[in-house]
Amino acid sequence: MAVWDELVGQDRVAAQLTAAARDADALVTGGAGAGAPAAGPGTGTASKMTHAWLFTGPPGSGRATAARAFAAALQCVSPDRALGAAPGCGFCDGCHTALVGTHADVEVVRTDQLTIGVKETRELVRRAQLSPAGGRWQVIVLEDADRLTEGAGNVLLKAVEEPAPRTVWLLCTPSLEDVLPTIRSRCRLLTLRTPPVDAVADLLVRRDGIDPERAASAARATQGHIDRARRLATDERSRARRAAVLKLPLRVDDVGGCLKAAQELIDAAAEDAKQVAEEVDAKETEELRAALGAAAGTGGRLPRGTAGAMKDLQDRQKRRATRTQRDTLDQALTDLTGFYRDVLALQLGSQVALANTDVRDALERVASGSKPERTLRRIEAVSACREALDRNVAPLLAVEAMAMALRAG
């Protein structure tokens, strides 16, 4: 299976990256730097390969998947390459280790925190200056480039402006506006689209063995978001949470219902964060205690001078819990937006396929009880709640305000 096979509905992007990977071989053979405007092999044209790439696209489009596939193609060592085969076979040692995250020259950076700071970025820049240990390129995949702080972005800018000869930066963000203008002006842009619903359903059936009917329902409900579709199709808890969220529009008839629904939504997000913490925090804490030399025979007390390291870990865990809660809330708000989008489609008599066919009765009830103008205001209220959460407004306050706005229409 080629590395591009999981790029659902992104044929144009896959073709561009394949061409760039072909030219990358010529640059390595000719000894040119990744950022040099070298000519293509025997064509006299500018190389399709460059030292910095920016992958943008809506959530679920596969930005990180595309970046990892390109990293694997750059490290591909298949013997078929000598016969003209396309890079990215998916089977050779270079492809396999790059995809599973064990390649010495491919660094994949993702964060479970709200931001990526200056310290972490400086470490990446330091690594980017190293020559490849064994592969063709030193590849840095930054999956959450939109989470760079302003200071971290300025640190990264210096590395992108003056790249090491054999280093490639692959940055992933939802949109161009999520990175500094000075960074995006130095990157080659690749824009991914939302995958077709049918293609996502087919992927779930082929790769994950999911029942076709459930796969189609999950793909339709998430409107082509690959990761969310897989989670919805395989996780009963996710389906239950979505069902509860889609009942919220029917529970905002009075002030008490609004406040209760808001509190329940916040409690569900907090419970998700708690479950993630229980799965990860205990293991991280025990591993750190062992690394710091906490002996079982001394009552588990840490050696003198190591309390700071434990405090740093606890702070990271708190930030991760905050992000988990925010992500869960954002997913719920996305589901609400989809609900009102379907309501609007019914009110306008649109032929657009509905995403939430499993709650059609609720859609028709809300659609018949209001006008399109009120539905648009409700969609705006959900968007305003998301913006408030981005500005660090207290989650309960933001959701309560949204619930009241949904009631008012």
N, C-alpha and C positions, 0 to 999 in steps of 0.2 A: 504494500500500500504506500503510495507516494505521500510525501509530507503535506501536499496540498489538498489531500482528500477531505480533510475536515474543515476546509474553507467553504462553507455552505453558501452557494449563490454568489461567490466572489471570483468568477472566472477571469474578469479583467485584471483584478489585483494579482491573482496567481500568475497570469501571463507576464505582467510587469516584473514581478519578483523573480520569475524564472529567467527572464532575459538579463536582469541585473546579476543574478548568480552566475550565469554564463560569462558575462563580462568580468566578474570578479576573478575567475580563473585566469583570464588574460592579464589582469593587473598583477596577480601573484607571480605568474610566470615571467612577466616583464619587469617585475621588481618595482612597479609604480606604487605610490601611496594610495590609500583608499579615497582620499579626498582629491586626488589629482584628476584633472579633466582629460584622462587618457583616452586614446582612440580605441574603438572596438577592433577586434582582431581582423585585420585585412580589409576593413571597410572604410577607414578614414573618417568615421563618424564619432561623435562624442560618446563616451562610455555611459551605459545605463546604470553603472554602479557608482555610489557615492558613500561618504563616510557617515552621514547622519540621515535618518529617516523618521518621519512623523506619521504614525498610523492613527487616523481618526475615524469615527463612526459612532452611531448610536449604541447604547448598551445592548449587549447580546449579539452584536454584529460579528464578533470574532477578531477584535483588534489584536489581543494578546496571542491568539492562536496563529494569526498571520505572521506576527513577529517571530514567534518560536519556530514556525515552519521555515521562514527565511533564514533564521540562524542555523537551522539544521542543513538547509541547502548550501549555505556558505561553507559548512564543514564536511559536506558529502565527499566520501572517498571511494565511491563505488567503482569497480574496475570497468563497468559499462560506460563510464564517462569518456574513456579513451576512444570508444566507438561512436561517440556523438550523442549518447543518452543525456536526457535532461538532468540537471542537478536536483537532489532531493529524492533519492530512491526510497528512503524510509526504512531500509533494511541494513545498510552498512553500519560500521561502528560509529562513524562520525554522525550520521543521522540519528541513530538510536540513542546514543548518549546525550546528544543535544536535546532531544525531545523529552527524555526522562529526567533531565536536569543533572546529569553527572559528568558532562563534558568539561574538561579542565579550562577550556577557553570560551565558554558560554556562561555568562553570569545573568541569571533571571532574577530581577528585583521586583517584589510585590510587598505591599505593607498591609498589616491589619490595624494600623494606627490611622488617626485622622490626617496626619501630615507626614511628609518626609523632610527631615531637617538638614541643616548644614553639615553636621558631623557625618551622617550617613552618606551624603552626596560627595563630600571630600574623599571618603574611602573609595567610592566608585571611581572618581577621577584619578585617584592614585593607581587603582588597578588598570584603568584604561591606558595608562602610560606604559604598561608592560608589554613586551613582545609575546606573541602566542607561544604557549608552552609546547604544543605539539600539533595544533590545528593550523588551518590556513589563516584564520582571522581571530582577533580578540573581539568578542561580541558582547555588548552590554544591552540587555533587554530590560527597559524600565517600564513595567506594566502600568504603574500608577503615576505617570509624569504629571498628571493634573493635581496631584497632592503635594507637589514640591512647594515649600514656602518660598517667599520672594528671595530670601537670602540664599536658599539652596538653588534656586533657578539661576542666580547670578554666578554661583560656583560652577554650575553645569555649563553655563554659557562660555566660560573660558575654555573648557575642554572641547566644546563643539567648534569654537572658533579656530583653535589650534590643535587639530586631532593628531594622535600618534599615527605613524604610517600604516599600521595594520590593524587599526581599531575601528569598529563600526558601532554606532549608537542607534538603537531602535527604541523610539519613544512612543508610548501609547496614551492617547487622551480622547475623551468624547468629542471634543471640538477644537478648532484652532485657537479659540479664545482662552483655552485652559492652560496655555503656556505663554511665556514672555514673547512679545513680538520679535525680539532680537534672536531668540532661539528658533522660532518657526521659520524665520527668514533664512536660516542656515541649514534647514532640513529639506529633504525631498518629501513632498506630501503624497500620501496614499489615503484615499477616502473610501471606506467600506460602507455598504448599504445594509439595511435590515434584510436578513435572509427571507426568502419566500416561506410561508407557513408550510406548504406541502413539502418543501425540501427539508425543513427542520424535522417534520414528522417522519420522513423517510430515513433521516439520519438516526433518530431515536430507535426506529425499528431495526435498522441494519446493525448499528454499533452496540446498542444497549439491550436488544432483544425485548423491547417493550411491545405490548399488545398494540396492533395498529390503531384500534379505535381510541385507546387511551392516549397514544402518542399524538394522534390528530387533535384530540381535545386539548391536550396540554400545549401543543404548538399554537393552536388557535387562541387559547386563553392568554398566552404570553406574547402573542403577536410577533413570533419569530425570534424571541430571545432564547438562544440555544441553552444556556446554563439554567435559566429559570424553568424552561420547558422540561428539561431532564429532571430537575428537582421536583417539579410538580407531578411528573409522571411516576416518580419512584418513591416519594416521601409522603406518607399519609398525613403527617403533621402539617406539611405545607398545604395540602389540599384542605385540611380542616381550617387552617388560619385564613386561607383565601375565602372560603365559604363564609366565615365570620365577618370578614371585611366587607363582602358584597351585601351583607344584610344591613350594614350601617345606614344606607340611604333610606331604609324603611323605618329607622328608629329615631329619626330627628324631628318628630312631629311636635315635641314640646321641649322646653328648656331642660327638664330633668333627663329626658332621653338623650339629649345632646351631650350633657355632662357625663352621663353614665357610659355612653358609647365611647367618648374620648378617653375616659379613664381605663376602660377595658382594652382599648387599642394600645395605650401606653404600657399597661400591665403585660400584655402579650409580647410586646417588644422587649421589655425588661426580662421576661421569662426566657426568651430566646438568648439574650445576652448571658443570662445566668447559666443556661445549659451549655453554651459554648465555653464559658469559664470553667465549669466543672470538668469538662472533657480535657481542657488544655492546661489550665493554671496549676493544678496539683502536680501534673507531670513535670512542667517547667520548674516549679519550685523545688521538687525533690531532686531533679537533675542539677540545679544550681547549688543546692545544699551539699550534694555529694562532691561537686567540683570544688567547692570552697573548703571541703574537709570537715564537714560536720560529722562527728563520730557518734555512732549509735550508743556507745557506752558512756557518753557524757551527757545523757539526757537530750541529745539532739541539739545542744547549744552550738552556735556558730563560733568559729575562732575569732579572736579579737581583731578588729579592723575590717571585718567583712560585712558589717551591717549596711554599708552604703550600697553594695552590689545588690543585696536583697531588696533594699528600698527602690532602686532603679527598676528592678523586675516588677515589683508591685505597681509602680507608676505606669509601666508599659501595659500591664494587664488591665489597669483601670481605663487607659485610653482605648485599648482594644474593645473592652466592654461597651464604651461609649460609641465607638464606630459600629459595633454589631447592632446596638439598639437603633442608631440612626439608619443603618442599612435596612433593617426590618421595617421601620416606619416608612422609609422611602418606597419599599416594595409595596406596602399596603396602599400608599398614596397613588402609586402607579396603577394598582388594581382599581382603585376608585375612579381615576381618570378614565380608564378603559370602560368602566360601567357607564359613566355619564356620556362618553363618546357613543356607546351603543344606544343610549336613550335618545341622544340627538339624532342619530341615524334613523330611528323609528319615527321620531316627530317630523322629520323632513321627508320621509318616504324614500330615503336613499337606498340604492341597491348594494351598498357596501356590505360585505359579509360581517356578521356580528361576531365579536370575540367571545362573549359570555352567553352562549346559547343554553348553557346548563341552568341559567337563572332567567330565562326569557320571561317568565311570569312576572318577576320583580321588575324587569326592564319595562314591560308593557304597562305595569301599574304606575310606575313613576312617570313614564312618558305621557300617559293619559291624564295625569293629574297636574301637569304643568305645561308651560310653553317653551319653545326653543330658547327664548331670551333668558329665562330662568336657568335653563340647563347650562347655557354658556357662562352665566355668572357663577354657577356651582363649579364648573371646571376651573374658572379663574380662582375660586376660593381654594381649591386643592393646590393649584400652582403657587398661590400666595403662601400656603402652609409650607410647601417645600422650600421656598425662598427664605422663609422665616427660620426654618431649621438650619439652613446653610449659614445664616447670620448668628447662629448659636442662641436663638431664642429658646427659652425653657420649653421642652417638648410638650408637656401637658398644656401649657398656656397656648402654644401654637395650634395644637389639635383641637382644643376647646373652641378657639376662635373660628377654626374651620368648620366645626360641627354647627356652630350657631349660624355661620354664613350659609351652610347647606340648608338649614331650616328656613332661613329668610328667602333664599333663592334670589 
